[in-house]
Structures are given as structure tokens and as C-alpha cells.
Amino acid sequence: MKKIDTLIIGAGLSGLSAAFKLQGKTDYLLIEKENKAGGLSSSFKKTGFTFDFSGHLLHFHDEKTKKLILKLLKKNHALIKRKSQIYSHGVFSPYPFQFNLFNLPNSARKDCVSGFIKAYEKRLKNKLKSNALLNFKNWSLSVFGEGINKHFMLPYNSKLWQYPLEKLSSDWCAPFVPVPKMEDIITGAYSKEKKNIGYNPTFYYPKTGGIQALSDAFLKQIKNINLNAELTDINLKTKTAAIKNIGKIQYKRLINTIGLKHFINKVTDAPEKIKKLNKTLKYTTVYVLNIGTTKINSDKHWTYFPEKRFKFYRAGISSNFSKRITPKNASSMYIEVSTYGKPINLQQTKKDIIKGLIKCGILKSPKDIIESMWLKIECAYVIYDKERAKALPEIFAYLKKHRIHSIGRYGAWKYSFMEESVSEGIETAKQIMRSSRRNR
Ligand SMILES: Cc1cc2nc3c(=O)[nH]c(=O)nc-3n(C[C@H](O)[C@H](O)[C@H](O)COP(=O)(O)OP(=O)(O)OC[C@H]3O[C@@H](n4cnc5c(N)ncnc54)[C@H](O)[C@@H]3O)c2cc1C
């Protein structure tokens, strides 16, 4: 049996960055089930178009990680000022909705402003219990009021999560949902002055190669990687992993970056209690329709679609991130549809999407479409509910006992971004190097 010091499962950005940091320092092996590295930060080429798994844009909060990523990309990156919007009531409003109500018809705008004022007064009067204790729906109602919820928050989030909003907790949304002050609501309702607020007012994107360019930049620095190597099962007591096309490997330490739920399902000696808790973890699946066109009528980066008449929740224009990911004189888009456990009819959904894009004016005619490609993200958004809150501490304690670091958006079973996957990969590798020095 092959022996390895550190086994890393999954070559998305978490696994790649961990391997990058361990390279030349300790004995490791990175395994990936697909025939290429990158995970969700992969791109696919078709007749001159480069398609990603929806928009994969780099927004930074940590200077060190930003420096590393930009250095690895060399000069292949552009800093872009976000231009995003919402389509509802037949008009486009700048994003974030709650800060830019000015374009809405009078009645909807009145709903939003008066609802916000009522919610604000109620909050002042009641000194609400900690927001973290409220479910998402009640949190959103308490913060934004009836109108903003009716016209954006609830329909949009219902479409994205495909799960009852009163069963979702509100602890995921703080970094992603900006909360306006009274002054912001009034200014945004009556003045056209655009406010570029939110977690990603600017972002970086590779000039060429799509987001795969970042994964490839890490890959170039890594020597010990096996592609087409899927972890099929693992025994935590004996520390042996069975891997397709490799066979059995005995490891000392393990970094897992595949979905926590899927990883636990592969553990042959998991206690019943852990298996039972694992069963309660849930996620939504996202289908991304990428299209290549001769023409798109918008200079925006992406648009949110809260209304039920549109099957999709978001549509982005990738050729507005970079002109070098399409053939000359062409444009490209990605459109996202979410589902919870139910398969979708791709042919019909594609027709509905095209109709929707024509209705709002982003596309002129179906004849403009020259290429398309569906990409499926089986586990896209993990569901934040009370079962998750109960299960995670016990599952992580069990993994820690067996020296397993489960990291990244899916290994840690959370809502996070590429930057965190990279910083967690690097940080975990450093921890492993420290502990192997101690044990020498
Ligand atoms: C719709 C959507 C949009 C997003 N947009 C952005 C964005 O704009 N900006 C941003 O920063 N982040 C974005 N993200 C988040 C981003 O994709 C993730 O944070 C990041 O890519 C996660 O990387 P990872 O390495 O942790 O996981 P993954 O990329 O999922 O990597 C896991 C790897 O494990 C492999 N694997 C799975 N099972 C096995 C097995 N049994 N054996 C071996 N290998 C296996 C997979 O093939 C994959 O390569 C988005 C996510 C979604 C779903």
C-alpha cells in the first residue's frame, strides 16, 4: 500500500492552495476525481467561448491572500467596477435594491419606504432580541419591512434557496445583505444618485482564460497531483483511503475539500450518530446556462430577477468582465436556475430563459444565440437551518479527533468565496507543517 504524509482530497482552490503551500516542504498527494483541476473555479471552452460556472469574480477582504492571488495571476487580471441591477415591475433598478428604490413605480416605492419606516419604528420600540436568533424571513421583515420584502427580498431569496425562508437561519447573510439606514432609504427612493454598496463594489477577473486562469496558476506550482482519481471510500481508524485509478493509500493527515456530506458518506467506519446527523445536511443545486451570442443589449455585469414569471434568479454578462473570453464581435452570458432536489427540464428551461431575456430587453432575438452550454453545480448553496447548526459541531469534533481538516466552501459546509478557499488552504497547510515539525 502506498504511504503518504498528507492526502488532499479535491483540486478546487482549497485543495490547490493547500498543495501549493506544502510543495517542497512535506510529502503530500492531491487527488481530483475530474480530468482537470479547478473545481467550481474551472472554465470550459466551446467554439471560441470560455464559460465559467456562472460568474466567478474575485473580491478581496484579506490583503495577504489578495497579494498572493494577484501575484500568481501575473498581469492577467483587471480591476472592474461593479455594474449590477435588478429587473422588476418592468424596470431596471441599480443594485442593491434597498438603496435604490427611485426607479420603481410609485405604489411599489411607497410600499418599500413606508414598510421600512414601520419596521424601523418597531425595532426602536421593541429593542428586538438578537437578530441572529431570528429565522431569515423574520430577520428580513424586521430589518427591511413589508414592502422591500414583498418586492425583492422574499421572492428573490425563495427563488435562490428553493427552501422555506422561515426554516433558514439568518447567520449567513450579514456579509452579503447590506442594511440601509433611514437616510439611505429616503435618498435612494427619491434621488437617482447611484450607490455602489455591498460586499463587491469592485472585483478582479482574469483578462484571459476565464477563472480557470487562477486555478491553472496554482496548478503550475504543484508537482504531486493525480487527476481522474476519485476517493471512493475511507476508513478513519486505519487512515486508509481507496482511490479510483490509484488503489489504497495510507495517510497520516488528511485535508478534505469535497462536500462534507459527501465525504462523511464515504467514511466506512463512521458512528451511527454521525451518519444520522450527516443525513440532515441539505443543499440546493444550481443549473447554469451559458450562452454565446452575436449581440447583447446591456453594459451591466449581472441582473437579479426576483419575479416569479422568470424561472432564473440571476443573469450575468460574462463578456462584460472580459472581452477576451469570446470570439471577435460576440458576447456571452450565464443564467442561473436553482432547484432543491428536483430535476429540471433543461430544454424547456432554456426556452423559458430566452423568452425572459427577450422580455426584459437584454436579448433581441433567439437568432442572436450562436452557442450554449449547460453546467450543473450539484451542491451549490448549503442550507443554513437548525439541523445544520446542530450537526456541524459534532461532525467537526469527530473529524478533528481523526486529524482531518475539512475546509473550503463545501468541506466546511458554508457560504463562502474563492478568497476564503485560498486562505483556508494556505492556513491549513501551515498548521500541518507546524504539527509535523512538532512530531519529528
Ligand atoms: C453559483 C455560484 C457562484 C459563485 N460565485 C462566486 C464568485 O463570484 N466569487 C467567489 O469568490 N466565489 C464564488 N463562488 C464560490 C466558489 O465557487 C467557491 O468558494 C470555491 O470555488 C470553492 O472551492 P473549493 O476548492 O473549496 O471547492 P470546489 O471548487 O467544489 O472543489 C472541490 C473539488 O473536489 C473534487 N471532488 C469531489 N468529489 C471528489 C472525490 N470523491 N474524490 C476526489 N475529488 C473529488 C471536485 O471535482 C472539485 O474539483 C460561487 C459559487 C457558486 C455555487
The ligand as an ORCA input file, in Angstrom:
! r2SCAN-3c Opt
* xyz 0 1
  C     -23.334     29.800     -8.306
  C     -22.051     30.136     -7.617
  C     -21.424     31.342     -7.886
  C     -20.231     31.674     -7.233
  N     -19.642     32.879     -7.496
  C     -18.505     33.220     -6.852
  C     -17.882     34.482     -7.103
  O     -18.325     35.296     -7.914
  N     -16.742     34.773     -6.409
  C     -16.194     33.918     -5.491
  O     -15.162     34.248     -4.894
  N     -16.772     32.716     -5.240
  C     -17.906     32.353     -5.892
  N     -18.498     31.144     -5.630
  C     -17.872     30.264     -4.607
  C     -16.687     29.496     -5.144
  O     -17.077     28.664     -6.216
  C     -16.133     28.603     -4.040
  O     -15.935     29.301     -2.846
  C     -14.813     27.935     -4.396
  O     -14.682     27.677     -5.756
  C     -14.745     26.638     -3.623
  O     -13.530     25.981     -3.877
  P     -13.237     24.628     -3.124
  O     -11.906     24.163     -3.551
  O     -13.449     24.833     -1.666
  O     -14.384     23.621     -3.616
  P     -14.633     23.030     -5.077
  O     -14.320     24.012     -6.125
  O     -16.006     22.437     -5.035
  O     -13.545     21.852     -5.189
  C     -13.759     20.561     -4.721
  C     -13.078     19.592     -5.683
  O     -13.247     18.262     -5.196
  C     -13.447     17.388     -6.295
  N     -14.089     16.160     -5.812
  C     -15.377     15.965     -5.465
  N     -15.574     14.699     -5.037
  C     -14.383     14.081     -5.121
  C     -13.920     12.761     -4.801
  N     -14.758     11.834     -4.321
  N     -12.621     12.460     -4.999
  C     -11.735     13.398     -5.486
  N     -12.112     14.647     -5.801
  C     -13.419     14.993     -5.618
  C     -14.323     18.220     -7.227
  O     -14.325     17.717     -8.542
  C     -13.677     19.592     -7.088
  O     -12.658     19.773     -8.034
  C     -19.670     30.770     -6.278
  C     -20.300     29.551     -6.033
  C     -21.480     29.235     -6.678
  C     -22.142     27.935     -6.375
*
